[in-house]
Amino acid sequence: MKILHIDKASWDKGVLKSGETYRLTGPVKDKDTHAFKNLNDGELPDMGYVETKMSPKALLFPRSEVMLTYSTNPHDGNCNIMKEASKAYPPRAVIGIRPFDAKAIQLVKLNFDTEEYKDPYWLKAYEACTFVGLAINQPSITDFSTSCNTGPFDETGLDVLVVDTGHGFLAKILSTKGQAWADAAGFNIEAGADAASKITAMKKEAEANIVSKISVDKIAGKTVLELFDAGHWEDTAFGCINCGTCTFACPTCWCFDIQDETYGTQGVRIKNWDSCMTGLFTMHGSGHNPREYPYQRTRQRFMHKLKYFMDKYQEGIMCVGCGRCIKQCPANIDIREICNTMNQ
């Protein structure tokens, strides 16, 4: 596995050069935080950023995406025939994605890429991407990623892992797509023989700085009804206002709704983000709602992430420990506490 050395002066030049081959996406300053956005000509990703309020999942799973178009004009030869919306999927380099966000994409892929069902929109966007990760040297206080089968230097789902050493970058090439991006950027200076051990030492230090932990060892052995019927759910959800902030910020939440919108004789079918935390999510056409009360919706969210997903996919819990939901919840509901309660 090749490790390249890139000095910081060469980094900017190389990234811009790779933009001749790839559509570049990366973290940029956005008001009081950072956000992943398509970079303009000459714009560089901010490799000094701490975190983004929203995860990069919207790159593959847009908040609102036109899937199909149609016409209701009787004089149109294609009247009432739905056609796939015209889209381009040029090669995209996602630069600076954090390791737990890359791991989250692999968890979401379990849902959108199955033997029975494949989401062509998500998969085309995914296949076009080269993921250039940025290791986390100083994890935040709410980072519990090492309890979620990932971590600050995790390589899962990445094509390149970039490590900031202070004076420069070490770039660990993890796939042929990663090598192609490095070639396009002109990065070709191999690091010294001690590069791998240096990355390993930095990884151990970063992981040691994660003090926040959860336990899930007993959840897998419990039945669904043991957890579903537990007596703590109303107390757990007491402060929840069902705003859905946690689901929108979460890198592994994949719920969506599909709606048709018609303007005159032209229409579109759109896939929109949705949230299990809203009352409308499970509302039946009859008016009946099987999750009528807010605590039932809170229970659904955590049962899905911490039990249903684990049982179905055998890939651990549906959480990568990024801590976004903890920081952004207006009611201070903490997934770590709920997970430990369920485990006990």
DRENSEMAR-942186 format. One line per 8 residues: their letters; for each residue x, z, y of C-alpha. Coordinates in steps of 0.5 Angstrom, whole numbers. Example, Ala and Ser with C-alpha at 12.3 -4.5 7.8 and 13.67 -1.06 7.14 Angstrom:
DRENSEMAR-942186
AS	25/16/-9  27/14/-2
This chain:
DRENSEMAR-942186
MKILHIDK	0/0/0  3/-2/6  4/2/13  6/-1/19  9/2/25  5/0/32  8/3/39  3/4/44
ASWDKGVL	5/-2/49  4/-7/43  -2/-4/41  -6/-6/47  -3/-13/47  -5/-14/39  -12/-11/39  -13/-17/45
KSGETYRL	-10/-22/41  -14/-20/35  -20/-22/39  -19/-29/39  -21/-29/32  -26/-23/31  -31/-20/36  -28/-13/38
TGPVKDKD	-33/-7/38  -30/0/39  -31/6/43  -32/6/50  -33/11/56  -41/12/57  -43/17/62  -41/24/59
THAFKNLN	-39/21/52  -37/15/49  -41/10/45  -39/4/40  -40/-3/44  -38/-10/44  -32/-10/48  -32/-15/54
DGELPDMG	-26/-20/55  -20/-16/56  -23/-9/55  -20/-4/50  -23/1/45  -21/8/48  -17/11/42  -16/17/46
YVETKMSP	-24/19/45  -26/25/42  -33/23/39  -39/19/40  -46/22/41  -49/16/37  -46/14/31  -44/7/30
KALLFPRS	-49/5/25  -53/1/30  -48/-4/29  -51/-6/22  -57/-3/23  -60/-4/30  -65/0/33  -69/-6/34
EVMLTYST	-68/-12/30  -72/-19/30  -73/-21/23  -78/-26/23  -81/-31/28  -88/-35/27  -93/-39/31  -100/-38/31
NPHDGNCN	-101/-45/35  -106/-49/30  -102/-55/33  -96/-53/31  -93/-56/24  -91/-49/22  -97/-45/24  -97/-38/21
IMKEASKA	-91/-40/17  -86/-34/18  -78/-36/19  -72/-32/19  -70/-31/26  -63/-35/27  -57/-30/28  -50/-31/28
YPPRAVIG	-45/-26/24  -38/-28/26  -32/-24/24  -32/-17/27  -27/-12/28  -30/-5/29  -24/-1/32  -23/6/32
IRPFDAKA	-29/8/27  -28/15/25  -27/16/17  -33/20/16  -37/15/20  -34/10/15  -36/14/9  -43/14/12
IQLVKLNF	-44/7/12  -42/7/4  -48/12/3  -53/8/7  -50/2/3  -53/5/-3  -60/4/0  -59/-3/3
DTEEYKDP	-55/-6/-3  -59/-4/-10  -60/-9/-16  -67/-9/-15  -67/-10/-7  -62/-12/-2  -63/-12/5  -60/-19/8
YWLKAYEA	-60/-17/15  -56/-11/14  -51/-14/8  -49/-20/13  -47/-15/18  -43/-11/14  -40/-17/10  -38/-19/17
CTFVGLAI	-34/-13/19  -27/-10/18  -27/-3/19  -21/0/23  -21/7/22  -18/12/27  -16/19/23  -18/25/27
NQPSITDF	-12/30/28  -16/35/31  -23/36/28  -29/39/32  -31/46/31  -38/43/28  -34/39/23  -35/40/16
STSCNTGP	-33/34/13  -29/36/8  -35/40/5  -38/33/4  -33/29/0  -30/26/6  -25/29/11  -21/27/18
FDETGLDV	-16/22/14  -21/20/9  -20/12/7  -27/11/4  -30/5/7  -24/3/11  -20/-3/11  -14/0/16
LVVDTGHG	-13/7/17  -10/8/24  -6/15/25  -4/17/32  3/20/32  3/21/39  9/16/41  5/11/37
FLAKILST	1/9/31  2/8/24  -3/3/21  -4/4/13  -7/-3/10  -12/-1/5  -15/-8/4  -14/-16/4
KGQAWADA	-19/-16/10  -15/-10/14  -9/-15/13  -12/-21/16  -14/-17/22  -7/-14/22  -4/-21/22  -9/-24/27
AGFNIEAG	-6/-18/32  1/-20/30  2/-13/27  8/-14/22  13/-8/23  13/-4/17  14/4/18  20/7/15
ADAASKIT	20/11/8  18/17/11  11/14/14  7/16/8  9/23/7  8/24/15  1/22/14  0/26/8
AMKKEAEA	3/32/12  -2/31/18  -8/30/14  -7/37/11  -6/40/18  -12/37/20  -16/39/14  -13/46/15
NIVSKISV	-16/46/22  -23/45/19  -26/52/19  -34/50/18  -36/50/11  -42/49/7  -44/50/-1  -48/45/-5
DKIAGKTV	-45/47/-12  -52/50/-14  -57/45/-11  -56/40/-16  -58/45/-22  -64/47/-19  -71/43/-20  -74/40/-14
LELFDAGH	-80/44/-14  -75/51/-14  -73/48/-7  -79/45/-5  -83/51/-6  -78/56/-3  -81/61/2  -76/60/7
WEDTAFGC	-79/53/10  -84/56/15  -78/60/18  -73/55/18  -77/50/22  -80/55/27  -76/53/33  -76/45/31
INCGTCTF	-80/41/36  -80/35/31  -76/31/37  -73/27/32  -66/27/35  -62/29/29  -65/23/25  -63/18/31
ACPTCWCF	-56/21/32  -55/22/24  -50/16/21  -54/17/14  -61/16/16  -64/10/15  -71/10/16  -75/4/19
DIQDETYG	-81/1/21  -84/-6/21  -88/-8/26  -91/-15/28  -91/-17/36  -95/-23/38  -95/-26/45  -100/-32/46
TQGVRIKN	-98/-36/40  -91/-34/39  -90/-28/35  -84/-24/32  -83/-19/26  -79/-13/28  -75/-8/24  -75/-1/28
WDSCMTGL	-71/5/27  -76/11/25  -76/18/23  -79/23/18  -79/28/23  -85/25/27  -92/26/25  -94/18/25
FTMHGSGH	-89/17/20  -93/19/14  -100/18/17  -104/14/12  -109/8/15  -115/13/13  -112/18/18  -110/23/12
NPREYPYQ	-103/25/13  -99/29/7  -94/32/12  -99/34/17  -95/40/19  -88/40/23  -85/45/17  -87/40/12
RTRQRFMH	-83/34/16  -77/39/17  -77/40/10  -77/33/8  -71/32/12  -67/37/9  -70/36/2  -68/28/2
KLKYFMDK	-61/29/5  -59/35/0  -63/34/-6  -67/28/-7  -61/23/-5  -56/28/-9  -61/27/-15  -62/20/-15
YQEGIMCV	-55/17/-13  -50/22/-16  -46/21/-10  -46/28/-7  -51/30/-1  -53/25/4  -49/28/10  -42/27/12
GCGRCIKQ	-41/33/16  -40/30/23  -44/35/26  -48/31/31  -54/34/29  -52/41/30  -49/40/37  -55/36/40
CPANIDIR	-61/40/37  -65/43/42  -67/48/38  -61/50/35  -63/48/28  -56/48/24  -56/44/18  -50/48/15
EICNTMNQ	-55/54/15  -60/51/12  -56/48/6  -53/55/5  -60/58/4  -62/52/-1  -56/53/-5  -57/61/-5
